[in-house]
Amino acid sequence: RQQEIKKLTVVAPDGRTVVDFTAPDAKKYGVREFVFESPEPTDVEGLKAAYPAGEYSFAGTTAAGVKFAGSSTLSHELPPTASFLHPAQHATDVAITSLEIRWTPVDSVSGYVLELEQPKLDLKLIVHLPASRASFAVPAGLLVPGTKYQLGIGSVSADGNVSFVETSFTTASHD
């Protein structure tokens, strides 16, 4: 309970408040985690204007009444994206056993994030890998025959920015 956030404010470098959150029933409940993620931008310049690069300040209060404050720097510098090697983008008839996902290595990244999803099966696998890796062996028994999966590979920069490339693949209808 002490860790739950009941109030959070985030102020952009230009002085605008970009987050002003108060838990609906702050006397009883708080929130343990926030994830700030933009949709895939169609207007990159508009996104950069809405969230300018620079230092953002955070302030809030926990459900136990403890005040906190801090800051973090947002950079618009994004790492290059990887390219899928296997399975190929939008591949079909992908074997469900011994699948090794492979991608082109990206220079000067601190690591990768691999996301494998299948909403109807309630599957969301997120794996953080070091920069020295450019492959991931899918655990045996995870994939189902004749099913479409979403796959994303994120290149992670030293400052934590991530550039994703996404695709889908469909498994073979039998093993």
N, C-alpha and C positions, 0 to 999 in steps of 0.2 A: 504494500500500500504506500509506503514512503516513496517509492520510485515513480508512482503514477503522476502524470502531469495533469494539472487542472487548468493551467493557463499557459499559453505560449504566444509570444509576439516576435516576429521577424521583421527587421527594418533593412531595406536595401541601401546600397551606397549613396543613392540620391535622396535619402531621407523618407522615402515612401514606406508605409507599412504594407508588407506583402502577405503576411500571415497574422491574423488576430483570432486566436482560438481560445475558447473557454468551454470546458466540459459541461454538458447540459445539466448534470446534477453533480456539481463540483463538491458538494458536501459528502456524497457517497462514493462517487466514481471518478476516475481519471483515465488517462490514456498512457500506455506504456511505450508506444513507439509511433513515430511518424516516418513516412517514406515520401520524399518529394521527388516526383518524376513527371516530366512533361510528356505529352503524347508525341509521336513522331512529328516533328515540325514540318509544316508545308511552307511556312513563312519564317525562315531562319532569322532574318533581320528584325522582324517583329518580335520574335522570341528574345533576341538579344536586347532589344529596346525595353521590353517588359521586365527583364531580369538582367540588368547591366553587370558587367564584370566588376569585381571589387569586393570589398569587405562587407559582409552582412553581419548584423548584430542580433543576438538571440537573448531573450529574457523570459523568465517564467516563474511559476510557483508549482511545487509538487502538491499532491493531495494532503501531505503531512504538514504543509505550510512552509517548507524550505524554499527559499528564493535561490534562483540560479541565473547566471548570465554568461555569455561568451560571444565569440565571433568566429567566422569562417570565411575564407576567400573563395569566391566563385570565379573560375576561369572559363573563357570560351574556347580555349585551346583544346581541340579534340584529337585523339590519336587516330592514325589511319585504321581502316577496317581490314579484317582478315577476309579471305575468300574460302568458300567451301571446296574441299577436295573430294570428300566421301562422307555421306552420300552426296551425290550431285544435287544441285538445287532442283526441287520439285521431283525428285526421283520416285519411281514406283517400283514395286517388286523388291523392296529392300529386305534382306534376310533378318529374321528376328533373333537369331543366335549369332554370337561372336561379332556383333556390329562394333566397329571402331570408327568413331567420328573423327575426321581429320580436316585440318584447315591450314592455310598458308601462314607461316610465322610472320609476325609483324615486328620490325625493328623498334627498339627503344620503348617498349611497353614494360610495365611492371607485372603484368599477368593477364589472364583471360577469365571471363565468366561465361560458362556454358549453361544455357537454359533449354530444357527439353520439356514440352508440355503436350498434354492431351486432355482437354477439358471434360469430355464425356466420361473419361476414366478417373477424373479427379487427380490427374498426375501432373505434378510440377516439380521437376528436378532441377536444382540450381547448384552448380559446382564451380568453385573458385580454384583456378589452376595457376601455377607459376609460369613466368615468361618462357621458361625452358621447355614447356610442353606445347605441342601442336596436335594433340590427339587425346581422345578419351574413349575408353572401352565401356560400352553400355552394359550395366550389370545384367547377368543372365536372368531370364524370367521377367524382365521389366516390360518388354515389348509384346504386343498382342498381334496376331495375324490379321491382315486386311484392314489396318487402321492407319489413319492419317495423323501425323505428329507435327507440331511446330518446333523448330530448332533455331536457336539464336546463339551467336558467338560474339561476345563483347571483348574488345581490346581495351585494357585498362591502362591509363597513363599514370605517371608517377604522382600526379596531383589528385588522382582518383576519378578523373573524368573517364567515361566509358562511351565507345562508339560501337553500336551493335549492327550486325548484318543478320538478316533473318530469312528463313526459307521454310519449306515443309517437305515432308517425304511420307510415302505410304508403304507400309510393310506388305510383304508377299501374303497372299491369302492362305498359304500353307507353308510349313517349314520344310 
